[in-house]
Amino acid sequence: MTAILQESIREMNEYHEEFKQHVAKCEERQRRIFDRFIDTFEYNLETGENYAQALYAICQFADEAGIALHHVVFDEFSNAMRSKESFVLK
């Protein structure tokens, strides 16, 4: 019984380490996606070099991060901004 318990503990610890490594990889991927977004967005806004690229950076970040953007098409955004309804970013 002791041997079974010890083996179970060893396997549980092994799976725990694998899980921690997986979480660390996911966090690193998310950090790279976010850092790339911030760098591209800030550079293009600060330099005024390419505002369209700054907006594209938002769309690309949302796509990679699995975030759904509202009013991606400019006309939809423009209409929403002129509307009397509350404008909420989600």
C-alpha positions in Angstrom: 0.0 0.0 0.0 2.9 2.3 0.9 4.5 1.7 -2.5 1.2 2.6 -4.3 0.8 5.8 -2.3 4.4 6.8 -3.0 4.0 6.1 -6.7 0.8 8.1 -6.8 2.5 11.0 -5.0 5.4 10.9 -7.5 3.1 10.9 -10.5 1.0 13.7 -9.0 4.2 15.8 -8.5 5.3 15.0 -12.1 1.9 16.1 -13.5 2.0 19.2 -11.3 5.4 20.2 -12.8 4.1 19.6 -16.3 1.1 21.7 -15.6 3.3 24.6 -14.2 5.5 24.4 -17.3 2.4 24.6 -19.6 1.0 27.6 -17.7 4.4 29.3 -17.9 4.5 28.8 -21.7 1.0 30.2 -22.0 1.9 33.2 -19.9 5.0 33.9 -22.0 3.1 33.6 -25.2 0.5 36.1 -23.9 3.2 38.4 -22.7 4.9 38.4 -26.2 1.6 39.1 -27.9 0.9 42.0 -25.6 4.4 43.4 -25.8 4.3 43.3 -29.6 1.0 45.1 -29.6 2.1 47.8 -27.2 5.4 48.4 -29.1 3.7 48.6 -32.5 0.8 50.7 -31.3 2.9 53.2 -29.3 5.5 53.6 -32.0 3.0 54.4 -34.7 1.0 56.8 -32.6 4.0 58.6 -31.2 5.8 59.0 -34.5 2.6 59.6 -36.4 4.2 57.4 -39.0 1.3 55.1 -39.6 -2.0 55.5 -37.8 -3.6 52.7 -39.8 -0.8 50.4 -38.6 -1.6 51.3 -35.0 -5.2 50.4 -35.6 -4.2 47.2 -37.3 -2.1 46.4 -34.2 -5.3 46.5 -32.1 -7.1 44.2 -34.5 -4.2 41.8 -34.6 -3.8 41.7 -30.8 -7.5 41.1 -30.4 -7.4 38.2 -32.9 -4.4 36.6 -31.3 -5.7 37.1 -27.8 -9.2 35.8 -28.7 -10.9 39.0 -28.0 -13.9 40.1 -30.1 -13.9 43.8 -31.0 -17.1 45.7 -31.6 -17.4 48.2 -34.4 -14.3 47.1 -36.3 -15.6 48.6 -39.5 -15.2 52.4 -39.4 -18.7 53.1 -40.5 -20.1 51.0 -37.7 -17.8 52.8 -35.2 -18.8 56.2 -36.6 -22.5 55.4 -36.3 -22.1 54.2 -32.8 -20.2 57.3 -31.8 -23.0 59.5 -33.2 -25.7 57.5 -31.6 -27.5 58.7 -28.4 -27.1 55.2 -27.0 -24.4 54.5 -24.4 -21.1 53.5 -26.0 -19.4 50.8 -23.9 -16.1 49.1 -24.8 -16.1 45.5 -23.8 
